[in-house]
Amino acid sequence: MIELEVKTVGSDAAWTEKYDCKGDPERWAADLVSRFNAVLRPGEQPRDLVAVRVLEDAPPAPDHTWRKENLTTIIDKAGPSYDVYRCERCGITGKRFGVGEGIRRDPKYRAKKYEKCQA
């Protein structure tokens, strides 16, 4: 995990952003800022890389611990049958459609931050 300090070109105000990085952090950060500057959208300002800090590696977030909530499979006449699941640790919910299928997080938990357990 690295933390970049970046600023808008010509500005003194800087901010930090955190990223997972593999390889040389300095080169990776410079390439990231270069790619950003190469594809600016209307109204976006180019950025300068101010500093790169390597953060201690945090342990990876654990997978969800799913527990089935319903006793019997729910049969939906308008759609497929499913089971309702809830993570024991963080409380997010999801459904499993069919045998051997993975659990799909409910729409309000589709964001990337819910891929791993937040407990």
Secondary structure, 3 states (H helix, E strand, C coil): CEEEEEEECCCCCEEEEEECCCCCHHHHHHHHHHHHHHCCCCCCCCEEEEEEEECCCCCCCCCCCEEECCCCCECCCCCCCEEEEEECCCCCEEEECCCCCCEEECHHHCCHHHCCCCC
